[in-house]
Amino acid sequence: MSLLKKAQKGPSMMSKAAAQVQNDVLFGTSANFPRVVEVDLTSVTPNPDQPRKHFDEEELRSLADSIERMGLKQPILVKQVPGGKYIIAAGERRFRAHQLLGRDTIFAIITDGDLDEIALIENLQRADLDAMEEARAFARLLERHSYTHEELGRIVSRSQGEIARTLATLKLPEAMLQEYPAFRKSISKSILQELAFIDDAELRMQLWEEAKTGKLTIRGLRETKKNPDIAKARARGGKAADAPAGDGVSRLLASINRSVKRTSGDVSALKPHKAVLDDEQRAALRRLRDLLNELVGD
């Protein structure tokens, strides 16, 4: 049936006919099919607000080698601006790799979306951002669009709690924020967030110095937060046992009492099932027994 005859069948048939025309425009694809273009590299500009600020030269060279061998598998994402120019929304590493190869053009998909949101989401999906890059990107979106934490969380698929913890890192002392990029690979996001919630400046600096060595674990940091006085004594060159008696030791003893009560209850509940313990579990219980014997002097 021709389109004219379909139109004569009434509005319903006309709508179907229009849809058919729309779907057939580009080899059977829908009208909102992404616009893929080949653009001159000289007409492409990196996004000045790109969340990611650090580009590893070795990784870029590796990507360039891959593109040279296999070709570009995923076009970059750009937004068209006046003057025949484009701003990168996603794919700056691919753009830089083309520059390394001396290419004149690059394939790109044109988007009308928000540059900040696209760039942030693309980097989050690739886990490309360090803790501070992520925090600054969140703060920029909140400021520019007046989002609530809940709204931003929906956009980037994060909980309100995660948004708040990430933003808290921006309140760390300026000296730490300046030092962080040099240690971004050894200091995890979790550690940086924990440090942001420590009010004791001396303790926070002690933990920061330990974190820069790559030896501070998230578990160790949390334990230190529970017993800060003993941690400070250790930092001054003393041992935990040499720490002066006071609130710090009292808190530690109170914590031990709670742990002993909880562990005693767990062990009692386990007694009827001791036959099902495997070798690894038995070894762990023996280590605990030995530590307790050493503590009480038996």
Protein Blocks (a to p, Z undefined) as FASTA:
>chain_A
ZZklmmmnojklmmmmmmmmmmmmngoiafklccdddddfklpccdfklmblbdcfklmm
mmmmmmmmnopfbdcdddddehhiacdfbhplmmmmmmmnopabdcddddfbdfklmmmm
mmmmnopacfklmmmmmmmmmmmnopafklmmmmnopafklmmmmmmmmmpcfklmmmmm
mmmmmmcfklmmmmmmpmblmlmmmmmmmmmnopacfklmmmmmmmmmlmmmmmnopafk
lpccdjklmmmmmmmmmmmmmmmmmmmmmmmmmmmpcfklmmmmmmmmmmmmmmnoZZ
